[in-house]
Amino acid sequence: MPGWTNLRELVRREFEQSQQEGKSPAALAALQAEFAALAPSDEAALITLQGKLVALPVDPAFPFQEPDDLAGIQALRKDSRVFVAPAADEALLDQLYGAWLGRAAGCALGKPIEMIGLAPPACTSQKTWRDIKRYLTAISPDEWPLRDYVPAHSPAEPELPRMICPASTREKIAFMESDDDIRYTVLGQMVMAEHGAAFTTESVASKWIGKLTYGSVCTAETQAYRNLIARYDFHEGNGWKFGPLPIDWHWVVTYLNPYREWIGAQIRVDSYAYAAPGDPALAADFAWRDVRLSHVKNGLYGSMLCAAMISAAFVTKDVREIVAAGLGEIPATSRLHAEMCAVVALCEKHGNDFANFEAVFDGICDLLGHYSTTHTNNNAGVCVAAVLLSGGDYHKGITAAVMAGFDTDCNGATVGSILGAMNGARKLPEHWTGRLNDTLRSELADYHPIAISECARRSFEIVKKVRATPAAPAK
């Protein structure tokens, strides 16, 4: 039961992951020769080889220092920001509603063209934004830059990856349809409602097992889910609720999981930021507790970056300060920090001007095009750039995030969450939010359907709960 894909492909991806983590090129070359000699049917040997790859140490010459433990991460922060937290009043409730609405609309905007954003076209170095442009301008030159939800059909369709999610297209959108980006926001809210600031990684794992179907998770989450149920008994009859399970989180996150730095962690953290408005460090702490279930290193950092940016957006309207708050919660010695600083410099080179978005998109592809289109780092770069180019304008932010390509619904959702929190529901364009009819369908009990405003109200109650009880140390 390899999980997301076949075993040989998982091992092939493990080589890619090991190289990016900075493991010895000579050691990898030796294991690559061993891999080439293995038959695809030799599962035992493939699993052994994957274990050897995971166990390889990072090359001493690797210029980055990338811990997984929270204390180690916090020790390598450069400039953690401290803000005055907002009062738990009607203004905060409006911002929480804006964050939920903003996330939903940004996600819906990106959903139909997700496959176009993810599939690298021939000869364009993963510049998938050009294929999105081709899809839209084949309809009309006026469709670029994006001005509305994506039309369901284009004359360019036969030349491009398939369109998906017709319920989120311009012609049909009437609610926020189920999506993994939104389900994780709901799950995070469920965890916080039950446990408050005392939640642990095991709290998240048990919520997954109890609420998520195996078929509703992808890549790193698929592998972690598979590992949890392969080794640990979460059934009622085992009495697991009466005490913590002795879970080996390193094994859960690394065994047959070459996707442990992909974007899945980044889309799971919004409800933790909503629980800690104006406290980026606490939002990042909460995010870490969740995503260590399935991710390491830059996978962890991307989630902490985004959680901190969302948290900061509740208390500042300076987009550069929001990005700085995110960078302040991740190791300054990491690949992600260095690459996001390069994206910030790229945006500054182009005046942080939305009018220059195509040049910025090309620059991001040149900087980060060596990653999978579903990796943390390049998608985080899109989010950082979209926030900066937006100048705080919601329309500019979500359209930039989606037009940039890569994981379009994920990035539209994250940027929508940030700018929705900043602006509040009352100031978001009705053009984007009104067509959702305040309705979310998540395929999760008690949230299918549910009013988006009710999700915001529940987040508001969680804020009060978290503030009433100090956060327990992360475990």
N, C-alpha and C positions, 0 to 999 in steps of 0.2 A: 504493500500500500504506500507508494511513494508520495502521493498527495497531488499537488497542483499540476504536475506534468510527469513524464516518465523519468526513471531513475538516471539514465545516462544524461539527459538534459539537465537535471538537477546538479549532477557532478560537473558538467561543462560550465554551468553558471557559477559553481563554487570556485572554479579557476579564475573566472572574471572577478568575483568578489574578493578572492585572496590577493589578486594583483592590485586591486584598488585599495585594499587595506594595508598595502606596503610590505607584503611578505617577500622573502628572498627570491629574486628572479631565478637564481641557479636552482634552488630547491623546487620551485614551481616547474622549471623545465624538466627536471628529473621525474617528477610525478606526472607531467604531461606525457612523457614517453611511456610510462606505465599505463596511463589511461588509454593511450592509442592502441595498446596491445590487448586490452580487455574486450571480451565479447559483450554485446549489449545484454545478453541473457545472464551474465555472471553477476547477479545481484549482490551476493555476499562480498565479492571483491570490490564492486563499485561503492558499497557502503563503507567498507574499510578504507578505501581511498579518500572518500569524503571526510572521514574522521582524521586522516593524516593531514589533509589540507587545513581543516579547522585548527588542528594542533600546532601548525607551523607558527613560529614566533614572527613578530614584525621585524623586518630588517633594521638593524641599528642605524643604517644610513637614511631611513625614511624620515623626512623632515617634519612630520606631524606627531603630536602626542594626543591620543584620543581614548580617554578612559570611558568605561561604561557605568561605573558606580557614581551615585549622585554626589557624594562628597568629593570625589576626584574631579568631576565635571565642575562643581562650584569653585573648587580651588583654582581652576584655570580660567575663570571668567576674568574679563579685563575691566568692565565698566558696568556693573549691575546697577540699574536705575531704581530709585525709590520715589514714589509719588504719594500724594495724599489721596487716600481711597475716597470714592464718591459716597455721598450719603445714600442710604437705602430709602429712596423716595420715589415719587412719580417720575422724575427725570431719569432715574436709573432704570425703572421699569420700561420706559420708552426706549432707552438704549438697548436693553436686552431684547425687546421686541424687534428693534431695528437689526440687531445681530442675527436673530433667527430668520427674519424676513430676508435680510441681505444674503445670508448663507444660502437659503433656499433658492432665491432668484438667480444668484450667480451660478449655483450648481445646475439648475434647470437650463440656463443659457448654454452651458458647455456640454450637456448630456448628448444631444443628437450627433455632434461632430467628434465625440471622444475617439472613435476608431480612426478618424482622419488624423487627429492630433498625435495618436500613439504610433502609427505606422510610418516608419521612415521611408520617404520616397526615394527613388533612385537618383543618385548623383547630386543630392542637395544637402548632405551632411546633417541629416535629421532636422532640416529646416521645414518642419511640418506646417508652420504658419503659412507658408506659400501655397500649400495645398488647400488650406482653409480659405485663403484668399481666392484661389481658383474656383472653389465651389461657389463662393458667394458672388464673385464678379461675373461668373457665367450666367447668373440670373439677371444682374444689372450692376453696372459700375457704382450705382448709388448704395449697394449693399455693403460696401467697404469704405471706411471702417464700419463695424457692426453698429446698427442703430436699433435693433429689435431682436426678439427671439429668432432662432434660425429657421428659415423655410424648410419644409420637408423634402423638397425636390429641387434639383438643379440640372441643367444640361450637361454639367461636368460629372455627374454621378457615375457613369460607366467607367470613368478613368480613375476613380478614387475608391478608397476603402468604404465599406457600407455605412450608411446612416443607421442610427439606432434610436430607440426611445421616442417613438412618434408622439407620445402623450406630452412631450416637452417641446414640440415644435410650434412655430408661430401659429399654425392653423388650428392647433388643438389644445394648447396649454390652458388648463383651468384649475390646476392644483399642483402641489409639489409631489411628484410621483416618487415611489420608493427608490432608494439609491443607497449604496453602501456609505457614501459620505454623510448622508442624513441619518441612517440607522446608527452609526457610531456616535453621532451627536445625541441621539435619543438614549443609547445605552449608557453614555457618560452621565447623562442626567439621571437615569435610573440608579446608577452606582452612587452618585452624590446624594440623591434623595434618601437612599437606604442607609448609607454609612457616614455621610458628611465628610469632614476633613480627616476622619480616621480611616478612610478606605485604604486597602492594600492591593498589590498586584493580584493576589488570590481573589479578592473581591471582584476584580474585573474578569478573571478567568472563569469564575463560577457564573457570572452573569452571561458570559459568552455561551457557556455550555447550556445554561438554562433558557436562553432566549434566541440565540442565533442558530440557524441551520448550517450544516457543513457546506452546503452548496451556495451559501450567501457570502462566503468569505473568499478572498483572493490572495495569491502569492504568499507573502510572509505570514499573513494571518491563517491561510490554509495550513501551512506547515506547522505553525505553533499549535493550532487547534488539533491537528492530527497527533502531534506529539503529546499534548495534554491527555487526550483520551486513550492513547496507546499505553501510557505508563501509569496514569493516576485514575482512581475511581471516584467520580463525582456523583455517584448515585446515592439517593437517600439511604438505602439499606446499608451503606458503608459507614454511616454516621459521620461523614466528613464535616457536616455543619457544626459539630461539637468541638472542633479544634482544627487548627491549621494543618494542611497537608505538608509533608516534607518535600516540597517541590524543588527540583534542581533547575532553576531558571536558566542557567547557562546552557544546559542540555536542551531545554525546551526551545530556546531561541536559535541555537546553532545546528541542531541535528537535522540534516537534509533541508536546511533553510538558507539557500544562497540569496534570498530576497531580503535579508535582514537590514539592508540600508535603502530599501525602496520606499515609495511614498505612502504606503499604508498607514504608518504611524502618524504621519502629518495630518491625516484626515480624521483622526480619532479624538482630538484634544479640545474642541471648541467648548464643550460644556464645562470643562475644567477651568478654562479662562473666564467663562461667564460666572463661575462660582468665586472667582478671585479678581473682580474688576479693580483696576488700579494697582494691582500687586503682581507685577510680572514674575518675580521670583517664586511666589507661591503658585502661580499658574504653571510655571515651568516644572516645579516640584510635582504637582498633581499630574502633569503630562508624563513625566518620567515614570511615575508609578504604574501608569497604564501601559505605556509602549515598551517597557522593558520585557513585557510578556513575549514580544515577537521581534524586537529590533535591537541593534547595537550601534554604537559609534554615531555616525552621521544620521542614521535613521532615528536615533534618540534625539540628536541635536536639532534636526529639522522640526520635530514635533514641539520641542521646547522653544525654539525660535518663534514658531507660529503662535503657540499659546501665549507667550510673552507679548507679542505684537498685538494680539487681540485684547489682552488685559490692558495694555497701555492705551489702546484706542478709546477706552472708556473715560480717560482723564486728560488726553491731549489731542489737539487737532493738528499738530505739527507732524506731517508724515515722516520727516527725517528723524524726529524723536521717537516715533513708533518703531521704525526700523532699528534705530540704535538700542531701544529697549529690548528688542528681540535678540540682537547680537550680544547684548550684555549678559544674557543667560546661558550662553554656550561657550565651550572652551575657545579661547583666542588662539590656541595651538592646533585647531582642527582644520581639515580641508574645507568644511562648510563655512567656517568663519572667513578664511582666506578668500574663498570663491564668492561669498556674499559681499565682501568688501570690494572685490573686483566688479561686481554688478553695480554696487553703489557708485563706484568711480565711472563706470560706463554710462550710467544715467546722468551723472553730473556732466560728463563730457558732452552729452546731448541736451544740456540745459534742464534736465528733469521735465522735459516738455513732451506732452502727449503727442504733439504733431510729429515727433521724431520716432514714433513707436517702431516703425519697420527697421530702422537702423539699430535700435536697441535689441529687437528680436534677433537680428542677424548676429549682433555682438554676443548675446547670450549663447547662441548656438556655437559660435566660434570658441567661446570660453569653456562650455560645458557639454558640447555635442558628443563627447566620448562616453557619456553615460547612457544607460537605457532610458527611453522616453518615460519610464515609470520610476526612475530613481528619485531619491529625495533631493539631491543637490541642484539639479537643473530645474526641477519644478519649484523648489524654494526660491531659486533665482528669478523665475517668472513672477512669483508672488511679491518678492521684494521690489522688483522693477515696476510692477503694476501699481503697487501702493505709491511709490515715488512719482511715477508719471501721472497718477490721478490728481495729485495736489489736494486730495481729500474728496474729490468729486466721485460719487458712487458710480455713475454711468461710465466715466472714463476708466475707473478701476476694474470693473467686472469685464468690460469689453476688451481691455488690454490683456487681462489674465486669460481670457478665452481665445482671443485672436492669436496669441503667442504660440499656441500649439502645445505639444506634450500632453499632459493629463488635464484636459480642458475643464471637465466638470469639477475635479478636485481643486484646481487653482481658482476657478470662478467662485467656488464655495468659500475658500479660505479668504480671498480678497473681499468677497461680499460680506463675510462675517466681520472683518476688520473695519471696513468702511460703514457697514450697517451700525456697528457699535459706536463709531465715532459720531455719526450723524443722527442716530435715533430714527425710529419708525416714521415720525411725523415729517421728517425732511427727506425721506427716500422718495424717488420718483414713482408716482402712481403707475406710470407706464410699465415699470418692471414688477412692482409688488402687487398691484391691484389684480392682475390676472391669475394670481395664485388663489384668490378668494379665501385667504386666511386658512387654507386647508393643507394639511400634510398627511400623506399616506406612507407609513414606514414599514408595513408588514410585521410590526411588532405589537403584541397585545397592549391595549390601552392607548396606542398611538396610531391606530389605523381604522378610521381617520381620527384626526385631532385638529383642533384649531391651533394655528401657529401662535396666536396670542396666548393660548393656554400654556404652551411650552414656555413662553417667556415668563408667564406668571409663576410657573413652577421653578424656573431658574431664579427668579426674584426671592422666592421662599428659601431656596438653597443658599443664596448669598447670606441671608439673615441667620440661617442655621450654622454656616461655616464661621461667621463672625462671632457667634455665641459660644463656640467651642474651639479652643486652639487646635491647630493641626498637629496630628501625631507625627513623630519622626517617620520618614519614609523607610520602608523595609524591602 
